[in-house]
Every structure is written in structure tokens, then in C-alpha cells.
Amino acid sequence: MATQDLIPLITSHTGRLLDTARSLTDQGAPTLCEGWTAGHVLSHVARNADGLAALVRSAVDGTGETMYVSPQDRDADIAAGADRTIDVLVEDVSDSADRANPLLARLGPAHEATMVERTPGVPFAPAGRLPFIRLREVVYHHVDLDSGFGFEDVEPELALTFLHEEVTRLGRVDSPPDLTLASTEGEEWTVGLGTARVSGSRAALLAWLARGARTGLIATSLPELPDGR
């Protein structure tokens, strides 16, 4: 999907995430991210926006900024913000998105292949991927809040794009499983030798590949997904 198509989706899904966040009553509520509360998830979404904004400035303006100073600082910032009230967390997610989204729109063909860094000396991604990465973060972590929004609520074309991405990532891990993935909407993907067949809706397959959920899948034997997928 082109950048000009991604920016409206980022804006729309950020709004949907904020609507869900405003409905929450407890920042300490558990989520689908093991060990993270709703406060951790929302704090992460906000700091992710700031980090990606820094990467856009690096690619477009040559600032040399990285996404995070260090892994430790990244984790500390999330933990430090997790216990804030829902109102404050919502404001942080909203304000950070308002800062980041216009910057993401500045990326163009000239920046497509510019490599940016997660931390100093650690490559992250070509700058052209940043809008997609932001959209994925917003959608996936909205699902992680486990508060009424799931992958079945994602636009069909976007769900298909996410599925292609997850299958590609799975195929690149060390010793990927031999899988044939078949969606009830008619798509099919092969990983490795394609030995085991797993079928389900796009949403069910995406939930399994992205988050390990097994609901709605049909398989004689469901393989374990490797770490690092």
C-alpha cells in the first residue's frame, strides 16, 4: 500500500483506538500482551509515535536521530507512563499521534530506501516502511487491549496486507514450519514445504500468526509458531 493510502488509515485507526481507550476504566487491566497492562500498551503506542517521528526527521532532515536511545530507555519510558490515569494516557496517545502523523506524510520516494536506526548503530527499517509500521502498531495494539476490537474489525484489504506481511516474516525465521495457510476468503500461502494445512478466516489466521490465538482455525495438527516470527 502506498504512503498516500496509509496516512488516512493511520488517522482512522488512531481515532478508533482512542475511542476504545476512552471507554476503559482501569489502566491496570490485563491485555493480550503478556505482562503489560492497558497502561503499558497505551504508553507504548504514544512513545512509538514519538520514536517514529524522530526517524522521519532523520530520513528527511538528516538529523541522525534514532527511534530510541537504548532498549533500556525504551522499556523505562513505557513503564514510567503505564500507571497514569486513562484520561492522561488518552491525551498522550492523541498528542503524540498529532505530532507524528503529519511527519509521516512527509516521506516520499526520495526517502524510500534510507535506512534508519532503532538505537545507535542498530538498523531498524528503510524509511519508506515507517507509515506501514505505524499503522501495524496502532491496529495490533488496539487488538491487544482486548476491549471489543479484533482483527475481524480490520478492513479486508488491510487485513490481507497484514497477512502477507506475517507470512513473509514467518518464512524468514530460522527453521520456519512447513505450512499451507488457507483463508476462507480464498487466499492460500505456502511456508516451507507446506506440509501442515491450517485454514480459517483472514482474521483468525492473522490473530494466530500475529498473536498466537487459535480460535477459529481448522487444522489436523496445529504447529507451534517459532519465536522471532
ROVODO-19891 format. One line per field, with one value per residue (C-alpha): residue number from 1; x, y negated, z. Coordinates in pm, whole numbers, plus 50000, padded with zeros to 5 digits. Example, Ala and Ser with C-alpha at 12.3 -4.5 7.8 and 13.67 -1.06 7.14 Angstrom:
// ROVODO-19891
num: [1_2]
east: [51230_51367]
north: [50450_50106]
up: [50780_50714]
//
This chain:
// ROVODO-19891
num: [1_2_3_4_5_6_7_8_9_10_11_12_13_14_15_16_17_18_19_20_21_22_23_24_25_26_27_28_29_30_31_32_33_34_35_36_37_38_39_40_41_42_43_44_45_46_47_48_49_50_51_52_53_54_55_56_57_58_59_60_61_62_63_64_65_66_67_68_69_70_71_72_73_74_75_76_77_78_79_80_81_82_83_84_85_86_87_88_89_90_91_92_93_94_95_96_97_98_99_100_101_102_103_104_105_106_107_108_109_110_111_112_113_114_115_116_117_118_119_120_121_122_123_124_125_126_127_128_129_130_131_132_133_134_135_136_137_138_139_140_141_142_143_144_145_146_147_148_149_150_151_152_153_154_155_156_157_158_159_160_161_162_163_164_165_166_167_168_169_170_171_172_173_174_175_176_177_178_179_180_181_182_183_184_185_186_187_188_189_190_191_192_193_194_195_196_197_198_199_200_201_202_203_204_205_206_207_208_209_210_211_212_213_214_215_216_217_218_219_220_221_222_223_224_225_226_227_228_229]
east: [50000_50130_50209_49922_49685_49837_49814_49429_49423_49667_49445_49127_49267_49422_49074_48927_49199_49132_48759_48832_49085_48832_48592_48843_48813_49132_49480_49586_49357_49531_49586_49685_50048_50190_50299_50155_49851_49635_49854_50167_50004_49883_50212_50395_50171_50249_50624_50621_50474_50749_51014_50885_50864_51232_51307_51120_51327_51639_51542_51401_51606_51924_51910_52069_51808_51731_51398_51514_51827_51861_51640_51658_51537_51255_51133_51176_50968_50684_50693_50708_50394_50188_50033_49890_49514_49319_49248_49616_49708_49445_49576_49932_49833_49635_49902_50186_49983_49914_50290_50381_50115_50199_50566_50494_50320_50650_50807_50834_51013_51344_51341_51213_51545_51701_51789_51702_51817_51625_51907_52252_52422_52123_51939_51560_51399_51402_51221_50963_50831_50760_50395_50311_50495_50297_49967_50052_50143_49817_49598_49775_49786_49422_49353_49580_49355_49103_48813_48582_48810_48960_49127_48781_48713_49005_48926_48951_49227_49429_49384_49511_49814_49890_49856_50103_50343_50308_50355_50667_50808_50733_50915_51227_51278_51529_51369_51020_50738_50614_50270_49993_49768_49424_49177_48805_48806_49003_49373_49645_50007_50287_50567_50850_50723_50361_50306_50057_49736_49577_49259_49038_48919_49173_49110_49164_49483_49615_49533_49728_50032_50049_49938_49925_49545_49398_49025_48853_49130_49089_49391_49462_49762_49837_50212_50387_50498_50868_50999_51103_50814]
north: [50000_49655_49391_49171_49463_49541_49196_49184_49536_49436_49139_49350_49635_49395_49250_49595_49683_49361_49435_49773_49624_49364_49646_49809_49758_49919_49856_50169_50400_50700_50714_50969_50853_51077_50873_50549_50365_50131_49853_50020_50068_49708_49569_49777_49656_49296_49347_49542_49235_49016_49266_49291_48911_48899_49147_48936_48633_48843_48957_48628_48368_48565_48516_48854_48930_49289_49434_49493_49402_49763_50068_49994_49636_49756_50002_49749_49488_49737_49850_49493_49398_49709_49608_49276_49234_49329_48963_48877_49182_49097_48742_48870_49110_48836_48566_48794_48905_48541_48484_48796_48828_48505_48604_48949_48775_48602_48929_48965_49168_48999_49146_49492_49675_49455_49685_49557_49690_49830_49744_49604_49848_50085_50075_50067_50032_49835_49506_49592_49863_49629_49545_49915_49989_49719_49847_50201_50082_49892_50175_50461_50284_50186_50559_50616_50401_50688_50447_50511_50457_50757_50842_50916_50541_50452_50354_50663_50521_50412_50749_50914_50682_50768_51138_51117_50941_51203_51493_51326_51273_51634_51760_51566_51707_51979_52319_52199_52453_52628_52476_52419_52137_52116_51836_51890_51580_51775_51694_51950_51918_52175_52163_52412_52743_52658_52989_52890_52723_52455_52283_52010_51660_51391_51254_51593_51663_51315_51349_51677_51553_51216_51306_51685_51702_52034_51959_52023_52232_52570_52797_53167_53067_52703_52639_52431_52097_52029_51743_51442_51464]
up: [50000_49906_50168_50048_50119_50458_50617_50616_50759_51035_51121_51115_51324_51573_51623_51671_51923_52113_52123_52281_52522_52641_52728_52964_53338_53466_53333_53520_53323_53164_52788_52526_52565_52835_53137_53002_53134_52930_53063_52924_52583_52557_52685_52426_52142_52239_52266_51940_51770_51912_51807_51451_51431_51519_51240_50986_51087_51049_50699_50569_50755_50821_51198_51273_51540_51635_51742_52099_52293_52411_52472_52843_52796_52574_52838_53119_52937_52885_53248_53377_53186_53250_53582_53463_53459_53148_53071_53076_52870_52610_52587_52544_52265_52092_52123_52013_51709_51621_51622_51427_51157_50968_50974_50830_50540_50455_50343_49968_49701_49778_50131_50039_50084_50353_50642_50987_51324_51620_51860_51775_51539_51519_51181_51200_50858_50534_50595_50331_50566_50857_50774_50743_51068_51248_51113_51221_51571_51612_51484_51661_51995_51961_51938_52238_52457_52428_52464_52170_51871_51692_51364_51223_51251_51022_50661_50434_50212_50515_50687_50370_50363_50726_50647_50358_50594_50868_50624_50482_50831_50926_50618_50715_51065_51135_51068_50970_50998_50684_50642_50395_50512_50351_50417_50388_50166_49905_49952_50009_50119_50146_50401_50363_50224_50301_50481_50753_50638_50855_50744_50882_50809_50735_51082_51250_51056_51132_51502_51509_51320_51495_51846_51877_51913_51799_51788_51456_51299_51133_51132_51185_51394_51466_51453_51715_51579_51630_51841_51639_51391]
//
